[in-house]
Amino acid sequence: MMHQEKENNILIRNALLINEGSRRYADVAISGDRIVSVRPAFTGSQDHAAHVIEAAGLWLLPGIIDDHVHFREPGLTRKGDIASESAAAAAGGVTSFMEMPNTIPQTTSLETWREKNSLAAETSVINYSFYMGGTDSNISELLVADPELVPAIKLFMGASTGNMLVSREEALEGIFEIKSLPVACHCEDEQIIRANSAAFREKFGDDIDPSFHPLIRSREACLSSSAAAIERARRAGTKLHLLHLSTAEESELLTPGNDPSVKQIIGEACVHHLWFDDSSYSDKGNLIKWNPPIRKASDREALLNAVRNNHIDIIATDHAPHTLEEKRAPYFSSPSGGPLVQHSLVMMLELCHRVELTPSLVVTKMCHNPAIIFNISDRGFIREGYKADLVLVDPASPWTVTKENILYKCGWSPLEGTTFRSRVMTTIVNGIRVFEKGRLTGLKAPEMLHFKR
């Protein structure tokens, strides 16, 4: 797909706008890559736009900003790549992503970070940005990272991924002393996990049941590591993002508050922890093997409560595709992670149909708060003058996930066979319709995210 010239103008007419805690019918006009007017519907908005979208019966939301994805490029492109996974994201209403550093090579230097941005500029369908990873030996690279272009430092604190486990006290202190960037932590205690793994291997051998995953990567492993990260951040005065919280106990470590811009400690929940519980292991097995694991129904409910009461500030995906062959391997050989970015919005809107969340809360946690927390320029809200990153949703158009409508390069989803009541109809990125009427348009105009710091 080639970059296209921006369309002259678009008028979205008679949509139910869900934005900034309100629901109202509106006409939204786009010129170039910006929203130029947001007016009450049915007031005679001009029809001379180059393209008019009749949106009666549809919801208009800001585009989703996913602060936690693994798109696998470079080095792991048999699983996914920036082109394929950003296309799947666009089909799911995601207009911006922040990608994690554990590719091959890992994004732990300015050189590898620049290479990823160059790839995305050419191949991404949506807006992009890339974390830099912390290691025991790359403090000099992190110190010169541009805080206006790097969302955060990704830190594996007690959970090893390649050589990205930061274990040296001097390195940890140095990273937490970098005040120009937030620190985003994957918190699982490696010593506890290794001890648990050895005990389960001794009892059951190598091919154990996936339902033991939350016992091996135990709640104690998560809680002790998260508590240690919070204590270290508070001591250093560093802004901390706790990624993919999975336990009721971790949610209790966080402070509630409606304004995430004033919080030092930010909590993230991922859609799979809000959707599944451990009863699904019997059916899904390794397909829902994530780190940290899917846990009890009581943990799922506690995380939903933490989203509702503003202990948890962001909902993301941790989208991390693997091939089906890899996932079908015995437990200890099967990698953790799964593809989610095409389905994250409809998953959360389905929870709205179940009256577990509200559409306004979903928009707050998936659109507004990522923009606020990361200080993203001119995105995350439907406001005049802001970038035209928008998604139109039909809240009453049931469809079922099948292999035929999955866009992930890996070709599968743990949600196959699931029927959703909401459907993404149109995704607009920087004023360009990149997804419409159930298919990618072939158009794109991605931009690098900028952070006002």
N, C-alpha and C positions, 0 to 999 in steps of 0.2 A: 504493500500500500504506500502510495506517495503522499507527501504533504500537500494539502490543498489550500488555495486562497480562502480566506475567511468569507463566509456568506455576508451579503450586505445587511440584511435584517430578517428577524423572525418575530412573529407575534404568537404567543401562546395565549389562547383565549378561553375564558370561563373555567379555569382550573381551580380546584380547591387547594389553596396554598397553605402548606403546613410549615411554619417557620417562626422561630423565636417565641414559641409557646402559644401561638394563636393559630386558628383555622379560619380562613376567610376566602371568599371567591375573588379571584383577581385575574387581570390581564397583565402579562409580563412581556415587555418588548426588549429585544436584543438587537444591538447594532455592533457589528464587528465581533469583538470577543467580550463585550461588556453588556450587562443589564442596564438599559437606559431608562426604563420606567416600570413601576409596579403600581397599577391603578385598580380601583374597584372594578369588578366585572360588570358587564351589562351597562356600561356608561358610554358606549359609542367609541371604543378604541378604533383607531384607523385601520382599515383593511388593506392598505397599499403596501404592506410588508411583502418582501420577496417570497416568504413562506409563512403561511398561517397554519397553526396547529390548533384544531378544534379540540379542546380538552374537557368538555362537559363530561362529568362522571369520573374524571381522573384526578389524582392527587399530584401536586407539584411540590417536590422537595429539593433542597440543595443537594448537589452531588455528594455521594459518600466519600469521606476521606479515611482510608484504611492505613493506620499508622504501623501495621505489623504484617508484612508479607515476606515470603521467600519465593522469588521468581526463578531461581536456579541458574541464572546466567551471570557469569561464564562458568564453564566446567561441569555442569550437571544438566545439560540441555536435553538429555534423553527424558528427563522428568518434566521439564517445562522451560520456557524461555520468556524473555521480556515481551516479545510480540504476542505469543499465544496467551500468556496469563493476563496481560493487560487487556487483550481482546475479551477474554472471559470476564474480567472485572467490569469492562464497559457494558457488557450484556447484563450485568447484575446491578447497574446503577452506580458503580464506583467510578469517580472521576479523577481521583488522586491517590497515589500510593507512596509509602515509605518502606524501602526494602532493606532487609537485614544483611549482615556482612558475611555469613557463613556459606560463601560460594567457593569455587576453586579457580584462581587463588582467592583467599579471603580478602575482604575489603578492610585492610588494616594499614594502608598507606595512601597518601594522596594520589599516587600514580594509579593504583587499582581503583580508587574512588572515581577519578577522572575518566578512566576507561569505561566504567559502568554508565556514567552520565552520557558519554558519547554513544554508547549502544542504545540507550533509552531515547536519546534525541532522534535517532534514525528509525527505531522500530516500535516504540511504545505508542499505544492508541490513546493513552490518558496521561495526565500530569504525573511527574515522578520526582523522587528524591531518594537518597541512599545514606543509611547510617554508616559510620565508621566503627569498626570493632576494636575494643581494647584488648591488649595482650600484656604479658609480663614485660615486654621490651619495646613497645612502640609509643611511649609517652611523648617523644619528640614530634611524631607525626600528628598526634592528637592536639598538641599545643598550637599547631599552625593551621588546623582545620578551620574553615570559614564558618562561623556560627550563623551567617545569613543563608548558607546553602546546605549545611549538614544538620539534619533534624536532631540528632543526639548521638552519644557514644553508647554502643551496645556492649553490655558487660555480662558474660556468663560467670555468675558468682556462685561457685560451688557446683557447677554442672558443665562438664567438659564437652566441647564440640571442636574436634581437631585439636589445635594447640591454642584455642581461644579461652581456655580456663585461666582466669587470672588468680593466681594463688600466692604470689609474693606480696607480703605486707607492704613493702615499699612501693610496689606498682599500684596496689589498691589505693593507698593513701594519695599517691600522685594523681590518679584518675579522678578521685573524689575532690581533689583540690582545684580541678579545672572548672572555673565558674562560668565560662563562656558558653558551655553546652550542658544540657541535662544529661544524666546518666540513666539509661534504660536497662533494667536488670532482669535476666532470667535467673530465678532464685530456686535452686534445688541443691541440697547438700550432698556432694558426691560421696563422701565417706559413708553416710547413712545408706545411700543407694547401693554402693558396692557391697556393704555388709549384708543387706537384704538380698541382693542378687546371689551372693554366694550361698546363703542359707536356702533359697528356693532351688538353686541348681542342685545342691546336695540332696534335697528331698525329692525333686521331681525330674531332674535331668534338664536337658537343653530345651526341649519342646514343651513348655508349660502352657497352661491355659491363659489366654490374654486377660481373663478376669482378675488375675493376680497382679496385673500391672499397677493398679493403685495401691497395692500393698508393698510392692518392691520400690516404686517411687512414691514413698509414703507421704502422708500429710505432715508427719514430723520433719521430713526432709525439706518440704516447702516452707513450713512455718519457721523453722530455725534459720533458714537462709534469708527469708524475707525480713524477719525481725532484725537479723544482723545488718542487712542492707539499710533498713530504716535508721537503725542506731548510728551507723557510719555516716549516713547522709545528714542526719540532724547534727552530729558532732562537727561535720565539715561545713554545714550550711549549703549543701549542694541540692539542686532540684533533682528529684528521683522519680522515675517511672517504674512502677512494679508491673511487669508484663504478665499476661495470662494467669491471673490468680485462679486457683482451683479449689480452695478450701473455705469452709465457713470461718475457720479461725483466722485466716489471713485477712478476710474482709473486716474483721473486728480490729485489726491493727490500724485501719485508716480513719481519718477524721472526716465527718460529714461536712458538706458545705455546698451551696448552690453556685458559687463563683470559683471555678477551677483556676482562674488566673492568680489567685492569692494562695493557692495551696503549694506547699513544698513537696509533699508526697502525693503522687498521682497513681491511682489504681486503674488497671485495665482488665476487663473481662473479655473473653473470646466467645464467639457465637457457639462453638461446639460445647463449651462448658455450660452455656445457658440453654442448650437444646437437649443434649443427651444426658443420661445418667447410667450408672453401672449395670442396670438391667439390660442395656443394649449389647453388652459384650457377648451374650449367648448367641445373638443373631449376627452381629457385625464383626466380632473378633478383632483381628489386627487392623481392620479398616478404620476403627476408631481408637487406635493406639496413638496417643499424643503424649508429649512431655510438656508440662505436667499432665497427669492422666485425667480422664473422665472419672468422676467419683460418685458418691451416693446421691440419691434424690434430695436428701437434706442439704447437701453442699450446693446442688443446683439451685434450690430454693433460697438458700442464704445468699448466693451470688445475685440472684434476681432481686432480692430485697436490698442488697447493697447498691445495685443499680438504681432502684426506685428511691432509696433514701439518700442518694448522692455520696455514699462512701466510695463507690466506684464511679469514675468519671468518663471512661472511654469504652466503647464496644468495638472490637477489631476482629480479625480472623485468624492470624497466625497461619495463613494460607501456605501450605508446604507440600506440594505434590511429590509423590513417588509412583513408580510404575506398579501395576497390579502384581507383576511377578515378584517384585520386592516385598510388597505387603503380604503376599501369600506364603512367604517363607516362615519357618518356625519362629516362635516368639522372640528369642534372643537375637535372631538374624533379621527380623522384620524391622525396618526403620520406623521411627515415630513421625507422625505428621500426616496431613491429608489436604486435599483441595477443597476450598470453601468460598473463594472470593466471588464466584458467579452467583452464589446463592445466599450470601450473608444478609442482604436487605430483605429478601422475601422470607427468610427464616425468622427474622425479628418482627416483620409485619404479621407473620402467622401467630407469633406470641401475642400480638395485639388482638388478633381475632379471638384468641383464647382468653383474653382479658388478663394476661400476665404482665403486659407492658402497654403503653399508649403510643400512638404515632408520634406525638410531640416529644415524648421521652426518647424514642428511637432517633429522631432527628437531632435532638440535643446531644446524645452520646456518640452518634456516628458522623455528624456533620459539624455542628457548632463547636462542641468541646475540643475535637482535634485541632480546629483552626485557632481556638483561643489558647489552648495549652502550648501548642508549638509556635504561636504567633505567626500564623501563615497569612501572608499579605492577600487581602481582597478575595478570600474564598471562604466557603463554609456557611454562607448566609445568602438569602435572596434579598439583596439590597441594591438600590440604584447605585451605579458606579462600580459594583463588584464584578468579578469575572463571571461569565455566563457558564457556570458548571451546574447543571440541573438534571433532574430525573423525573420523568412522568410515570406514574404507577396507576394501573387499574386495580382497585382494591377488591374487585369482584369478578375475576377472570381466572377460574381454576385451571391448573395445568399440572402435569406430572413430570418429574425428573426422569429422563431416560437416557440411554447412551447416545441416542440420536440428537438430543438437544444439549449435550454437554460440550463445552468449548475448551476445557482443560486439555493440554497436550497429552497428559497421562490417560485420558479417555474414560475415567471412572469418577464416581462420587459416592461417599457414604450415604447420600440422600436418595439414591436411585429407588424409584418406586414411591417416593413421597409426593403427595399432592399438596400444592400450595394454592391458597385462595387469591393471592395477589400476584400480579405479573408486571415486570418492568416493560414499559411500552417504548419509551424514548430516552436516550441518554445524550446529553449535550455537553461537550467539553470545549471551553473557550469559544463558545458560539457555534460550534460545529456539531451537527447531528452525526454521532459516531455509531449509534445503534438505534434502529427504528423498525417497527413492525416485525419484531422477532428475528431480525438479522442485522449483522454488521453492515454499515453502508460502504465501507472501503475508504471513508474520509477520516482524517485525523489532523490534529494540530497540537501536539503535546507541548507542555512547557515545564521547565524545572521549577519546583516549588521554591519560594523565597520566604525566609523567616525574619520577622522584624525584631532584631535583638540589638 
